[in-house]
Amino acid sequence: AAVSLGLLLLSMIFVYLIYVNGYPFYMVTKDLYARMVQFFSENMEGHQVVRAYGMHKKQKQDYDNIVSLLHKNAFIEGQIGVAATQVMVVATTFGIFAVLGTAIYSARHLDFHLTVGWLLMLYMIQQSIINRVRLLARGLDNSVRFMIATERLERLFGSLQYFQIPNTPSIYKVNFNQLEAKNLGFAYGERALALDNISLEIKRGEMVALVGSTGSGKTTLAHVLCGFYAAKQGSLSLDGLNVTQYSNEEIRRHVAIVFQETFLFSDSVSDNIAYGRPDAAQSEIEEAARLANADAFIRALPKGYATLLGEKGLTLSGGQRQRIGIARALLRQPRLLVLDDSTSALDTETEREILLRLSRQRDRIIVLISHRLPAVLQCDRVYVLDAGQIVEWGKPSELNRPSTAFARILKPELADLR
């Protein structure tokens, strides 16, 4: 028994060494599998671009290369698992011979009374151990896979730490009467500051625009103002209290953001609009659609508001998807509404009508990100960003001069108007 146990312990040491040296192959296999799924998904969604540029042969070759590497590493990974299992099984099998040999030797030389029953019992015990060892080896293999998955999740959550604002219980209720940033700074992880020394004040009932070139920090600033990202420097206050004194739930239930690319679910139009408020009445859904100038085209659909949309709403035009996204945000009745270039697919007249209706509702703060001059001119105030800093701000009429950064950014549209 001591010999059998020693062999088993020795085999476990070998198995440990096998998995330590094989761990990188498990990591590579997981990464390749993720790349394969991502590559396939992107090419399926972007198949029109692939066909338009005649890149289908190259994309197929790239996909085949990834699959080939995945197969090779998966084969090596399988060999590692088999090797670890067989080492433990072989060690346990040798243990059977060691136990039986010891029993026979004891019977012949040490006056040990050995019967067929004893031999059968010893054999069954060792056979039972082999089965348990196989299960243990499989468990070790699954544990290694679990450790790799856990490590990947830790990397993901670690990269999202800058999103988190301490979620402390709070008795304070937020009204969004005033939103103020003082010397605010923000950075993604350990990178350089994406926002630096931002100071602004927005009051309830105002509609302000964030204008700037690509990468100037407009969307990042909007996310910080929504409480999605935690500021690294300075302070952000709501109604005179630092944002950290409110719970995340209290802030986010009063915030709605509409992105440029509106994501729609494979569900009815009504359910897509009511996503943020599943308990909303049909009359409220239709009112939100009217405010977003979407009611007319929705009623023209085969089943109106009960019409089922295809995957991601691809059966609708870009402008129609954006209007449903705006209706979804309005149904939530937010006190802070962010429109992140969410009217870019609309014609100028439709955009003007929607913004005019929103500006008449003085019960919320509206932050508009846009490069379209007619939309910006409807705002109460404009903040112009460059390299993460506010370089100028004021009323649109005050900034609409040739010498301003505002004019340089919107120069093409200003030229068209003139």
N, C-alpha and C positions, 0 to 999 in steps of 0.2 A: 504494500500500500504506500509506503514511504517513497519507493522507487517510482511508482505510478504518479504520485503527487508531485515529485520532483520534476518528472518529465513534463507534466502539465504546466507547472510554473515556468519551466524553461521555454516551452512553446509559447507561452503568453508574452515572454520577453521578446522572442523572435517576431511575434505578431505585432507588438508595439513598434519594433524597429521597421517592420514592413510598412505600417501605416504612416509612420513619421516620414519615411522617404517617399511614400506614395501620395502624401497630402497635396503636394503641388499639382499632381495630375488631376486630382479631384477638383481643385480650384479652377484649373484650366478648362475642364469639362463643363463646369457650371457657367463659366464666362462665355464659352463657345455656344452653349445652348441658349443663353440669353441673347447673344449676338444673332444667332440664327432666327430666333423668334422676332427680334426687333427688325432685322433685315427683311424678313418675309412680310411683316405687317406694314412696314414703310412702303415696300414695293407694291403691295396690294392696294394701299390707299392712294399711292401716287402713280398708279399704272398709266394714267393719261399722259403724265409728264414723261415717263419712261418711253412710251410709244412715240410721243411727239418728237423726242430727241433721238429716236432710234437707238436707245441704249439697252434694249431687251437682251441682246446677246452678252454684253458685258455684265449686266446685272445677274444673268443666269450663271455666267462663269464665276462671278464673285460668290454667289450663293452656293454653287457646287463646291468651291474651295472651302468655305466655312463648314459645310456638311461633311466633307472629306476629313478635315481636321477633327471635327467632333467625333466621327466614327473611330478614328485612330486613337484618340484619347479615351473614348468610352471603352474601347477594347482593352487598352492598358489598364484602365480603372477596374474592368471586370477581372483581368488577370490578377490584379492585386488582391481583390476580394477572394478569389478562388485560392490563391496562394496562402493567404492568411487562414482560411478555413481548413485547407488541407494540412498545413503545419500542425494545427491543433488536433486534427483527426488522427494524423499519423502518430503524433506523440501519445495520444490516448490509446491507439492500437498497440503500440509498443508497450504501453502500460499493461494491456491485457496479458501479453506474453510474459511480462515481468512478474505479474501477480500469479499467473498459472505456473510459471517456472519455479517461483519461490515456493508455492504450495506443494508442487511435486518433489522438489528438493527436500523440503521439510518432512514430507511423508517418508522418503527413503532414508534420510540420514539423521533426522531429529525425532524419530518416533512419533510423527504427527499422523493422526488417523484421518486419512483423506478418503472421502467417499465420492461417488458420482454426484450426489446431491450438493456436496460442497463445491465441486468443480462447476456444476451448472449455476449455482448461486453466484459464484465469483464472476463467471462469464456474463450473467445477466446484469450484475452490478456495473461491470465495465462497459457493457453495451449501452446501458442507460446513461452512463457518463458521456459516451461518445455523442449520443443524441443531444444531451445538454450542451456539450462543447460546440456542436454545429450551430445550435441556437445562439450561443454566446458569440460565436464568430460573426453570425449575421447581425446580431445586435451591435457589435463593434463597428461593422461596416455602416450600418444605419446611423450610428452615433457620429461617425466622421462626416457623413453627408449633412447631418443636422448641424454640426458645428460650423460647417462651411456656410450653410444657409443663414445661421445666426450671425456669422461674421459679416456677411453681405448686408444683412439688415442693420447691423450696428454701423457699418460704413454709411448706409443711407441715412439713418436717423442722425448720425453725427454731422452729416453735411447739411441737415435741416435745422441745426440748433439755432441758427440766427433767425429762424422764423418764430421762435418761441418767446412769448411774453409771459413772465411769471403769473400763473393762474391762481391767485390767492382769493379765498372767499371774501366777498365784499357786501356791505349793506347799502352801498351807494348805487343809485339809479342814474343812468346817463340820459340826458335829453338832447345832446348835441346842439345846445344853444350857442356854443362857442368852441371852436377848434383852434388851438394855438400851438405853434412850434417855435422853440427858441434855441438857436445855435445847434440845430439838430444835425447829427452825423450818423451815417450808417455804412456798413461794409459787409460784403458777403464773405463770411468766414474770416480768413486771415488776409484777404486781399486789400488793396488800397480802397480808400473811402469812395463809395459810389454816390453818397450825398455828403456835402460838407457845408457846415455853417448855414443851415436852412432856417430862416425865420419868416413866419407868415401867420396871419390871423384870418379866420373865416367865420362869419356869423351865420346863424340860422336864417334862411331865406335868400342867401346869396348863391349865385352861380359863378364859379371862377374857372378859368381855363389855365391849363399847364401846357406851355408851348416850348418846343425845343427841337433840336436836330436829333437824329437817331442816336441812341446811347447817352443822351444827356441826363437821364435819371428821372424822367417823367413818371413812368410806370412804377419804378421803385418808390418814389415819393408818395404816390397814391396808395401803395400797399402799406407803407409806414403809417400814413394818416388813417388808414382803415384798421390799424392795430394788428395787421398780419405779420409784420416784421417788428422786431424790437430795436429801438434806436441804440447805437453804440455811444453816442455823445449827445449832450444837450438834453432837452426835455420835450415831451409832447403832452399837452394837457387838454382835457375835455371839461367844459363847464367849470374851469378854475382848478380842477384836481388833476394830478398826474395820472396818465393813462394806466399805470401799474396799480392804482388804487381801485380800479374796476376789475371785475372778473371778465375772462375772455368771452364767456357766454353772454354777459350783459352787453358788451360792446358789439359782438358780431350779430346778434339778433336784430340790431338796428342798422346794419350796414348791408348794402347790396352793391355789387360790382358787375358791370357788363363788359365783357372782353370783345376784342375785334372779331375773333373767331368764336361764334356762338356754338356751344355743344348742345345738341338735342338728342334725346333718348328715343329709342324705337317704341314710342307710345303715342297716345292721342295728343292733339294740339292742346286740349284742356289740361291734360296731366303734365305736359311740358311746361305750360305757363304756371301751373299750380305747384311746381316742384318744391319751391321754398315754403309754400303754405298749403299742404295737402288737404286741409279742412276748409279751404276757401269755397264760398258759394259760387255757383255758375255765373250769377249776375256780377260778382266781383271780378271774376276772370274776364268776362266780356268788357267790363269797364276799363280794366288794365290794358286790354288789347286796343280799345278805342283811343286811349291816351297815347299808345305807342303807334297809332295809325296802322294797326294790323287787322282790325275787325273786318274791313271790307274784303280783303283777299282771303281771310280765313273762312268767311261765309261762302265764298265762291268755290271752296274746296268741295270734293264729292260729298263728304259727310259733315261739312262745317267743322265745328270745334271737336267733333268725335272722330275726325279723320286720323287714321294711323299714319305716322310719319315713318319713312324708311330709316335705315341705319344712319345715325348722325344727321338726320334731316336732309339728306342729299337730294330728295325730291323737290326741295324748295330752293329758291334763288338765295344768293348771299344776303341781299337786302331783306328778304322775307325772314330769314333765320335771325338776322340782327334785330328786327322788330319784335319777334317772339321773345328774344333774349331781354329786350328792354321791358316788354310786358311782364315777363317773369320777375324782373327786379322791382317794378312798380307795384306788383301785387303784394309784395312783401311789406309795402309801406315803410321804406327805410327812412331814417333820419339823416343818413349820409349815403348819397348815391354817387357812384363813380362810373363815368362813361369813358372807358379806355379805347378811344378810337372806334367806338361801337356804332358809329353812323357812317363809316367810310364807304360802305357798299350802297348807301342810299343816294337818291338824286337830291340835289340842293333844295328843291321845294319841299320834299317830304321831310328832310332833315330840319329845315326851318320850322315847319309846322310842329314837329315833335318837341323841339327845344323851346318853342314859344309856349306850348302847353305846360311844359315842365317849369318854365320860368314864372308862370303865373301862380304856381303852387308854392307859396312862401313858407311851407311847413318843413322844409328840409334844407340841408347843405348839398349842393351839387358841384362835383368836381369833374370838369370836362377835359379830356386829353384829345387834341385834334390838331390837324395841320390845315384845316379848311377855314379860310378866312370868314365866310358868312356865318359859320357856327361860332367862331371865336368872338365875332362882333356882337353877338347876343349876350355875352357874359358881362357881369358887373365889373370884373377885374381879371387881369391877365398876369401870370407869373411866367417869365421867360427863363428857362434853365439852359445852362451850358456847362458841361463837364461836372455835373453834380452840384452846381451852385446857382442860386438865383441871381442873375445878372441885371435884371430890371423888372419892375412891376408897375402896374397902374391900370387906368381905364383903357379899353381898346382905342378910344378916340385920342387919348394922350400919346399912346405908343405908335399910332399909325402915322409915323413920320419917316422920311428916307434915312435918317441918321441912326435909327434905333436897331437893336438886335432883333426885335420883333419884326421889323420890316425886312431885314436881311433873310430871316428864316422863311417868311411868307412872300418873298419877292416875286416868285412866279405868279401867285394868285393876285397880288397887287397889280402886277403888270397887265393881267387879263382884265381886271376891273377898269383899269385906266384906258 
